[in-house]
Amino acid sequence: MNLRRIAAVAGKEWKETVRNRLFLLMAFLLPSLWMVIFGYGLVLDVEHVPFAVLDRDQSSLSRDYIYRFIESRYFDYRGFVHDEREIDRMLGDTAIRMAVVIPERFEERLLAGRTVTVQTLLDGTFPLHVDTTKGYVIAVNHSFTQELRTDFLARMRGLAPEEAHRLAEPVSLETRYLYNEEVRSTWSMVPALIMFSLMVASPLLTALGVVREKETGSIYNIFSSTASKTEFLIGKLAPYFAVSMINVMLLWMIAVWLFRVPFKGSITVFFAASLLFVLCSTGIGLIVSLLVRTQMAALIISIIIAMVPTLLFSGLLVPVSSLSPGAQMQAHLFPGMYYTDVVRASFLKGFGPSAMWTDLLALAGLAAALRLVAYGLFTKRPKS
């Protein structure tokens, strides 16, 4: 293997890339642009849910109950309504996502120590959001009920508020959130978007760069040159590998400085994993380029191969552990799942290589396998 020939191939490819201003702009702009767009667009936090109230009791306790929702940052109060038909209209027009219906004699029954049923109507158009909203409603209702129960016991038995609270709730639940203490979806999504941006951009750039040689006919210069298959493949991929690693640094800075995601891990481990992942993603683009003849075909196939498995099987939107056994098996065949685990662990958990060595080993194995496949597919004999 001659380093001078590798450098010559890499230099030629870099000149071709720099000469095409649109291609160069796309190489550096697309990953960062995707990161920003999806980072602001894929927000899974459920807050400011618009709601209205039908209060048939109009008592101080019913108003106190409603103020629990109004004062919460998870709900946006849109006013009172007068009947169910108005609720139906507002839910149908998406003016509100939730309605609370308080029955008559609400205060009277509560002060007498009797139970009361409050109706909550939720817009089920978005199942994930409605499940989260239901949890918020249950939490607000539980807090209100707990205070009423404590006051009732204190009043009926003459107990101190602390003793009444202990009797009202003998078993208390204390929940602590680890790694993402504020439970922000951005902190979870943005690190994974580094994987998504690289997984889509790197194969696409690599495939287009190699296929361009076929369309222009300059690939025949390689066929007739003294450069070996290995030298050509290494030299051809070197510029795109360098561009992808620069994008890794840009995406990391966007995550830390723009989205304020804390980075708790080792920067060395992160960039080592990124290097292996870039080898995998550029390897996929190289294989695509060896199987097609036109840049349009390379564009379409690269996007399909890179984007669909990345969205479905990488853990970007749905945890891999929640997938079906067949889907989990497919997830283990793509590098996105392993890199997502490493990136999230590096940003949020601060894990070192000892906790992520299986993911790093899997990325190295996939990178080697993809290179071997590309080496087997490439031939210096032109196809007729």
C-alpha positions in Angstrom: 0.0 0.0 0.0 1.5 3.2 -1.2 0.8 6.3 0.9 1.6 8.7 -2.0 -1.0 7.1 -4.2 -3.5 7.3 -1.4 -2.7 11.0 -0.9 -3.1 11.6 -4.6 -6.5 10.0 -4.8 -7.6 11.8 -1.6 -6.2 15.1 -2.9 -8.0 14.7 -6.2 -11.3 14.0 -4.4 -10.9 17.0 -2.1 -10.3 19.3 -5.1 -13.5 17.9 -6.7 -15.4 18.5 -3.5 -14.1 22.1 -3.1 -14.7 22.9 -6.7 -18.4 22.1 -6.4 -19.6 24.9 -4.1 -23.1 23.5 -3.7 -21.8 20.1 -2.7 -19.3 21.6 -0.3 -22.0 23.8 1.3 -24.3 20.7 1.6 -21.5 18.7 3.2 -21.2 21.1 6.1 -24.6 22.8 6.2 -27.0 19.9 6.1 -26.0 18.1 9.3 -26.1 21.3 11.4 -29.3 22.3 9.7 -31.0 19.0 10.5 -29.7 19.2 14.0 -31.3 22.6 14.6 -34.6 21.9 12.8 -35.2 18.6 14.5 -33.8 19.8 17.8 -36.4 22.5 18.0 -39.1 20.5 16.3 -38.9 17.1 18.1 -39.9 18.4 21.5 -41.8 15.7 23.4 -42.5 17.7 26.5 -46.2 18.1 27.2 -46.8 21.6 28.6 -49.4 24.4 28.4 -52.3 22.1 27.6 -55.3 24.3 26.8 -58.4 23.5 28.9 -61.8 24.8 29.8 -64.0 24.3 32.8 -67.7 23.5 33.2 -68.4 24.3 36.9 -71.9 23.3 38.0 -71.2 23.9 41.7 -69.8 27.5 41.6 -68.4 27.0 45.2 -65.2 28.0 46.9 -64.0 24.4 46.9 -64.7 23.9 43.2 -62.8 27.2 42.4 -59.9 25.9 44.6 -59.9 22.7 42.7 -59.8 24.5 39.3 -57.0 26.8 40.5 -54.8 23.8 41.0 -54.9 23.4 37.2 -54.7 27.1 36.4 -51.5 27.5 38.5 -49.8 24.5 37.0 -47.3 25.2 34.2 -48.7 22.1 32.4 -52.1 23.7 31.7 -53.3 26.8 30.0 -56.7 28.0 31.2 -59.1 29.1 28.5 -62.1 30.1 30.6 -65.5 28.7 31.8 -68.1 27.1 29.5 -71.9 26.9 30.1 -72.8 23.5 28.7 -71.5 20.3 27.2 -72.2 21.4 23.6 -69.7 24.2 24.0 -67.2 21.7 25.2 -67.8 19.5 22.2 -67.4 22.5 19.9 -64.1 23.6 21.5 -62.6 20.1 21.5 -63.6 19.6 17.9 -62.1 22.9 16.8 -58.9 22.1 18.8 -59.4 25.3 20.8 -58.8 23.2 23.9 -57.3 19.8 24.5 -59.0 19.1 27.8 -62.2 19.9 29.7 -63.0 19.5 33.4 -66.6 19.1 34.4 -67.4 19.7 38.1 -70.7 18.3 39.3 -73.4 20.0 41.4 -73.1 19.8 45.2 -69.3 19.3 44.9 -68.5 21.2 48.0 -71.4 19.9 50.0 -70.5 16.3 49.4 -66.8 16.8 50.1 -67.5 18.6 53.4 -69.7 15.7 54.4 -66.9 13.3 53.8 -68.5 11.7 50.7 -66.8 11.0 47.4 -67.3 13.1 44.3 -66.6 12.2 40.7 -65.1 14.9 38.5 -65.3 14.3 34.7 -62.2 15.0 32.6 -62.5 15.0 28.8 -59.3 14.6 26.8 -58.6 15.0 23.1 -57.2 11.6 22.2 -55.9 12.6 18.8 -52.3 12.3 20.0 -52.1 9.2 22.2 -48.6 9.9 23.7 -49.6 13.5 24.7 -53.0 12.4 26.1 -51.3 9.7 28.3 -49.0 12.3 29.7 -51.8 14.8 30.2 -53.8 12.1 32.0 -50.9 11.6 34.4 -50.8 15.4 35.1 -54.6 15.3 35.9 -54.2 12.4 38.2 -51.4 14.1 40.0 -53.3 17.4 40.5 -56.4 15.5 41.6 -54.4 13.3 44.1 -52.8 16.4 45.6 -56.2 18.1 46.1 -57.7 14.9 47.5 -54.8 14.4 49.9 -55.3 17.8 51.4 -59.0 17.3 51.8 -58.4 14.0 53.5 -55.9 15.4 55.8 -58.1 18.4 56.8 -61.0 16.0 57.3 -59.1 13.7 59.7 -57.6 16.7 61.6 -61.1 18.2 62.0 -62.9 15.0 63.0 -60.3 13.6 65.3 -58.7 16.7 66.6 -55.3 15.8 65.3 -52.3 18.0 64.4 -51.9 18.5 60.6 -48.7 16.4 60.6 -50.4 13.5 62.3 -53.4 13.7 60.1 -51.2 13.7 57.0 -49.4 10.6 58.2 -52.7 8.8 58.8 -54.1 10.0 55.5 -51.1 8.8 53.5 -49.4 5.9 55.4 -47.2 5.0 52.4 -45.6 7.9 50.6 -43.8 7.6 47.2 -40.6 9.6 46.6 -39.4 9.7 43.0 -36.0 10.8 41.9 -35.0 11.3 38.3 -31.4 10.3 37.5 -29.3 11.6 34.6 -32.0 14.0 33.3 -33.1 15.6 36.6 -35.3 18.1 34.9 -36.9 15.5 32.6 -36.3 17.6 29.5 -37.0 15.8 26.2 -34.4 18.1 24.6 -31.6 16.6 26.7 -32.5 13.2 25.5 -33.3 14.0 21.8 -30.5 16.4 20.9 -27.6 13.9 21.6 -29.5 11.3 19.6 -29.9 13.8 16.7 -26.1 13.9 16.4 -26.4 10.2 15.4 -29.3 11.0 13.0 -27.5 13.9 11.3 -24.4 11.9 10.7 -26.2 8.7 9.7 -28.1 10.6 6.9 -25.4 13.0 5.8 -22.3 10.8 5.7 -23.6 8.0 3.5 -25.2 10.5 1.2 -22.1 12.5 0.7 -19.9 9.5 0.2 -22.3 7.8 -2.3 -22.7 11.0 -4.4 -18.9 11.6 -4.4 -18.1 8.1 -5.8 -21.0 7.9 -8.2 -20.0 11.3 -9.6 -16.8 9.5 -11.0 -19.0 7.1 -12.9 -21.3 9.7 -14.4 -18.4 11.9 -15.6 -16.4 9.0 -16.8 -13.3 9.8 -14.7 -13.6 6.5 -13.0 -11.8 5.0 -16.0 -8.7 6.9 -14.9 -8.7 4.9 -11.7 -9.2 1.7 -13.6 -6.1 2.4 -15.7 -4.0 3.7 -12.8 -1.5 1.8 -10.7 -3.5 2.5 -7.5 -4.8 -0.7 -6.0 -8.3 -1.3 -4.8 -7.3 -0.6 -1.2 -5.5 2.6 -2.1 -8.4 3.8 -4.1 -11.0 3.1 -1.5 -9.0 4.7 1.3 -8.1 7.7 -0.7 -11.7 8.1 -1.9 -13.2 7.9 1.6 -10.6 10.1 3.3 -12.1 13.5 2.4 -15.6 12.4 3.4 -14.3 10.9 6.6 -12.6 14.2 7.4 -15.7 16.2 6.6 -17.8 13.9 8.8 -15.5 14.3 11.7 -15.6 18.1 11.4 -19.4 17.8 11.5 -19.1 15.7 14.7 -17.4 18.6 16.3 -19.9 21.1 15.0 -22.8 19.0 16.1 -21.3 18.6 19.6 -20.9 22.3 19.9 -24.5 22.9 18.8 -25.7 20.4 21.4 -23.7 21.9 24.2 -23.8 25.6 23.4 -27.1 26.1 21.6 -29.4 23.5 23.3 -27.5 23.6 26.6 -27.3 19.8 26.9 -24.9 18.9 29.7 -21.9 16.8 28.7 -20.8 14.7 31.6 -18.7 12.0 30.0 -15.3 11.6 28.4 -14.7 13.6 25.3 -12.1 11.1 24.2 -14.6 8.2 24.3 -17.2 10.3 22.6 -14.9 11.1 19.6 -13.6 7.6 19.5 -17.1 6.3 19.2 -17.9 9.0 16.6 -14.9 7.9 14.6 -16.1 4.3 14.5 -19.6 5.4 13.6 -18.4 7.6 10.8 -16.5 4.6 9.4 -19.7 2.7 9.5 -21.8 5.4 7.9 -19.3 6.2 5.1 -19.0 2.5 4.5 -22.7 2.3 3.9 -22.4 5.2 1.4 -19.5 3.5 -0.3 -21.5 0.2 -0.8 -24.4 2.1 -2.2 -22.1 3.9 -4.7 -20.7 0.6 -5.9 -24.2 -0.7 -6.6 -25.7 2.2 -8.6 -24.6 4.2 -11.7 -26.3 7.6 -11.2 -26.3 10.2 -8.5 -30.0 10.4 -8.4 -30.2 6.6 -7.6 -27.5 7.1 -5.0 -29.4 9.9 -3.5 -32.7 8.0 -3.2 -31.2 4.8 -2.0 -28.8 6.4 0.6 -31.7 8.4 2.1 -33.9 5.3 2.3 -31.3 3.0 3.7 -30.0 5.5 6.2 -33.1 7.3 7.3 -35.7 4.6 7.7 -33.7 2.2 10.0 -32.4 5.2 11.9 -35.9 6.5 12.7 -37.3 3.1 13.5 -34.5 1.0 15.1 -31.9 3.4 16.6 -33.8 4.4 19.8 -34.2 7.9 18.6 -37.9 8.0 19.1 -38.8 4.7 20.8 -36.5 2.8 23.2 -35.2 -0.4 21.5 -36.3 -2.4 24.5 -39.9 -1.5 23.7 -39.7 -2.9 20.2 -40.9 -6.3 19.2 -38.4 -9.2 19.2 -38.1 -9.0 15.4 -37.6 -5.3 15.4 -34.9 -5.6 18.2 -33.1 -8.1 16.0 -33.1 -5.6 13.1 -31.9 -2.8 15.4 -28.8 -4.8 16.4 -27.8 -5.0 12.7 -27.6 -1.2 12.3 -24.9 1.0 13.8 -27.3 3.7 14.9 -28.5 1.9 18.0 -25.0 1.4 19.4 -23.9 5.0 18.7 -27.1 6.4 20.2 -26.4 4.5 23.4 -22.9 5.8 23.5 -23.9 9.4 22.8 -26.6 9.5 25.4 -24.5 7.9 28.0 -21.6 10.3 27.3 -23.9 13.4 27.5 -26.2 12.5 30.3 -24.7 9.6 32.3 -21.0 10.4 32.2 -20.1 6.7 31.6 -16.6 5.7 30.6 -15.4 3.0 28.2 -15.8 0.2 30.8 -19.6 0.7 30.6 -19.8 1.1 26.8 -17.2 -1.3 25.5 -19.8 -3.6 24.0 -21.2 -0.8 21.9 -17.8 0.3 20.8 -16.8 -3.2 19.9 -20.1 -3.6 17.9 -19.3 -0.4 16.0 -15.8 -1.5 15.2 -17.1 -4.9 14.0 -19.7 -3.3 11.7 -17.1 -0.8 10.3 -14.8 -3.7 9.5 -17.6 -5.8 7.9 -18.8 -2.9 5.8 -15.3 -2.3 4.5 -14.9 -5.9 3.6 -18.1 -5.9 1.7 -17.1 -2.7 -0.2 -13.7 -4.2 -1.0 -15.4 -7.3 -2.4 -17.8 -5.3 -4.5 -15.2 -3.0 -6.0 -13.4 -4.1 -9.1 -10.9 -2.2 -11.3 -12.4 -3.8 -14.4 -15.1 -1.7 -16.0 -18.5 -3.3 -16.2 -19.9 -3.6 -19.7 
